[in-house]
Amino acid sequence: MPRPPRPNPNAGAEDTWPDQQLDDPVHETARQFVLKVRDAMASSSIRSTATLAGIDHNTLRHVLAGESWPDLIVISRLERALGTRLWPETVERSSRRKPPARQRPEPSAGGARA
C-alpha cells in the first residue's frame, strides 16, 4: 500500500512562508532551514546556488517556497556549497513523546558480572 501523502512544509502558511513561525515542530524545522539557506545565499540567485551545489534549480526553488521537503542529499550539497551548517541546531522535543527510561541490569548473585 502506498504511503499517504504528507503536507508540504508550508501547509497552512502559504501566504506567510517562511516569515511566520509555525506551531508544528517538524514544519518549523523546515522553515528554519529555508531561512538559513536564504541567508547563506545572500544575493546569489537560485540558479547559481543550485549549480554550485550540484542540484536542480527547480528542486531548490520548491524547497525555498515550502512546496517540497529537502532530502539529505540536497541538505548536504547545500551545506557544502554554501560553506555553512544549514540544519537548525536545536529542535524542541515533543512533549507527547518521552524517551524510555534506561534501566540498569541487576547484578548477578555473588557480585559477578558477565
Secondary structure, 3 states (H helix, E strand, C coil): CCCCCCCCCCCCCCCCCCCCCCCCHHHHHHHHHHHHHHHHHCCCCHHHHHHHHCCCHHHHHHHHCCCCCCCHHHHHHHHHHHCCCCCCCCCCCCCCCCCCCCCCCCCCHHHCCC
